[in-house]
Amino acid sequence: MRILVTNDDGYASEGIQALASALRTRHEVWVVAPAANRSGVSHGLTMEDPLRFRVEGERDFTCSGLPVDCAITGSQGIMPCLPDLVISGINRGANLGTDIVYSGTAAAARQASIDGIPGVAVSLVSKTDEYLWEPLARFVLENLESLASLSERDVFVNVNAPSQPRYRGVKLTGISRRVYRDSIIMHDGPDGCKYSFFRGGTIRTDGDGSTDWDAVEAGFVSVTRVLALPVAAPGGNDMPPFTV
């Protein structure tokens, strides 16, 4: 299988190197990843400035842009032909529930599915800041065809697993809701501008027993099929008055 691997933590991150190393034992792997950490950039796209790609190896490249830039240009410009699969990760930290909205890791897999290429996002969840990459990289390698089969045009696959040597199993899950108790600190600068500083807080996660969060908490690998495109919210039959 010809695979494009990218992420949002950057080319030098341990997660992407562990994943690429495992996949290369059986497959043709191309790595096109951001040159620096691009976490939390969601589905950002570079449109004004040219992208710079630096050769890091025979099939390895760093990109000056964002994860979605890597997914698009990696598959349509760097590689000689379209990949069979785009895998984004392994991300350092969870991409559960509401995290998917903000995640550059998820965005790269989402873009692949929009382009008609199977896309899989992979993230490792740790409560102790100890990350065991190899078990999840091995899981992806051994279950590559199954993961790819769950993706289709406009549907990507989001994988989360706890950082542990062995997993209790695999669950096909729904999406949890995450409430972030973060804060913004404002300061007046000497130049007359205002400056804001983000301060991360705790996260409350609401699961119903069948969500990605529930599965990971119980020691399972969570596999979630995610719709890539927004759909119109259901509404009532009564239209409010409008003026044109």
N, C-alpha and C positions, 0 to 999 in steps of 0.2 A: 504494500500500500504506500502511496506517495502522500506524505503528511507535512503540513505547515504547522509549526509550533510557534506560539507567541505568548505574551503575557502583559501585565501592567506593572510588575515589580522591577522590570528591567532585565537586560540580557545577563547581567552578572549574578542574578539571584540564584540561590541554591535550588529552588523549586523547578525552574525551567531547565536547569542543567541536569538534574536528576531525571526528569521526564524525558528529555531528549536522549540522554544516554541509554535509558531503558528501551525506548522505542527503536533506537538505531540497531539493536541486536537482531531485529527482524524486518525492519522497514526502511524505506528511503525517507529521510527526515531533513527538512529545511527549517532553519530557525531564523525568524525575522522578528526582532524584539526591540522595544524602546531602549535607547542608549542610557536613559536614567529612569528612576522610579516615576511612574505615571499613575499611581493609585488614585482612585476616586474621580477619574476624569470622565466617567460614564461613556456616552457614545460620541465624544468629541472627535472632530475631523479637522485636519489642517488644510486650509483652502487658500490662504493668502501667500504663504511662504513656500519655497521649494523644500522638499524633503531631502535630507542627506543620509545616505546609506554607506556604512563603513564595513568593509569585508573583514570578518573575524575568523573565518575558516572556509573550508571548501564549499560548504552550504550554510554558513552562518553569517548573519548580517545584523548590525545594529542600525536603528532608525532614529532620526532626530525628532520624530513626531510621536503620535499617540497609538494606543493599541489598534484602533480601527484603521489607522493609516497602514499599520503593519499587515493587517488582515487583507486589506484591499491591494496594496502595492506588492506585498509578498506573493499573493496568489496570482495576480494579473500582470506583474511586471518583473519581479525577481525570478520566480520559478519559470522553467521552460514551458510548462503547461499547468492547467488548473490542478490543484491538489484533490485527492480523494476525500480528504478530511482536514479540518482546521481544529487544532486543540489549543486552548488558551489556559496556561497555568504551568506548573502547579502554583496557585496563589498562596502567599504567606498570610493565612488568616481566613476567616469565614466569608463566604458569599451566600448567606442564607436569607430567604425571604426578601424583605425590603432592601437588603444590601444590593440586590441585583440591579436596582435602579441606578445606583451610583458607581457600580463596579466597571472598571475598564477591562477586567478579565472577562466578565460576562459580555461586554460590548463587542469584543473581538469575535466571540462565538456567535453572537447575534448577527453581526454583519455577514459572517460566512453563510448563515442560513438564509439571509435576505438575498444573497447572491446565488442561492441554489446549491451551496456546498454544505455538507454535514458539518455542524459546529458543536464543539463540546468545551465547556468551561469546567475547570477542575480546581478545587480549593481544599486546603488542609486547615482544620480547626484545632487550635491548641489553647488550653487554659493556663498553661505553665510557661509559655514561650519556648517550649522544646518541640522542635518539628522533626518528625520521623518521615522523611520524604520517600524512602525506598518502598515501603508497603503500598502507598498510594500509586506510585509510578508503576509498580508491578501489577496492581489491580487494573490500571488503565491498559497496560500492555496485554494482559491476559483476556480482557473483555472488550477489546477494540471494536470488533465487528458488532457486538451487541449494542455498545454505546452509539456507534454510527447509525445503526438501524433505527434508533429512536428519534433521530433528527431527520427533518424534511424541510422543504422550502418554507421559510418563515417560522420554523420551530427549531430551537436549539436545546441542547441538553446541559443541565447544570448539575455538577457532581460536587458533593461535599463529604468529607470523611474526617473522623477524629484522628488526632495524632497518637496512634498506638500501634504496637507491632502486628496485631491481628484484629480482624473485624468480625463481628457476630454474624454478619450476613449483609444483604443488600435489600433496600426497600425503594420502591417507586413511590415518590412522595408528592404532596402538595406544597404550597408556598406559605410560610409563616409570615406574620406581621411583626416587624421590629420597631420599637419606639426608642429613639436615641435621646438620652438626657444630656445633650451637649450644651455648651454655652459660648457666647461671643463676648469678648472683652474689648471695649472701645477705648481708644486713647486719642487725645488731641496732640498732633505733632507740632514741632517748632516751626515747620514750614507752612502752617496754617491748614494742613489737610488732616482729616480724620483717618485713623488706622484701626483695623479690627484684627483680633487674634482669636483663632479657633481653639477652644479647649474641649477635648473629648471627655465624655462622661460615661455613665453606665448605660447598658442597653437592656430594655425589657422585651422579651420575646413572647408572643402569644401563639401557642400551637394548640391544635385540637386533637392531638394524638396521632395524626397522620401526616404531619408536615415534615419538611426537611430538618428543622430544628429538633423535633422529637426523635427522629431517626438517629441523628448524630449524637444527641445526648445519651441515647441507649446503646451506643457503640456500633451502629450500623453505618454502611455507606449509603448516603442519600443520592438518589438519581431522580431528577425532576425535568419533565418536558416543559419548556417555557415558550409561550407565544412571542414571537419577535416583534410583531407589528401591533401598534395600538388599535383598538377597535372602539367604535362608538359606544358610549355607555347607554344601557337601556333607559328609556324615559317613559313618562306617562303619555297618554293620548291627548292631554290638554296642552295646547301651545300657549305660552304667555304672549301678550301683545307686543308687537315690534313696530317700529316706525322706519320707513325707508324714503 
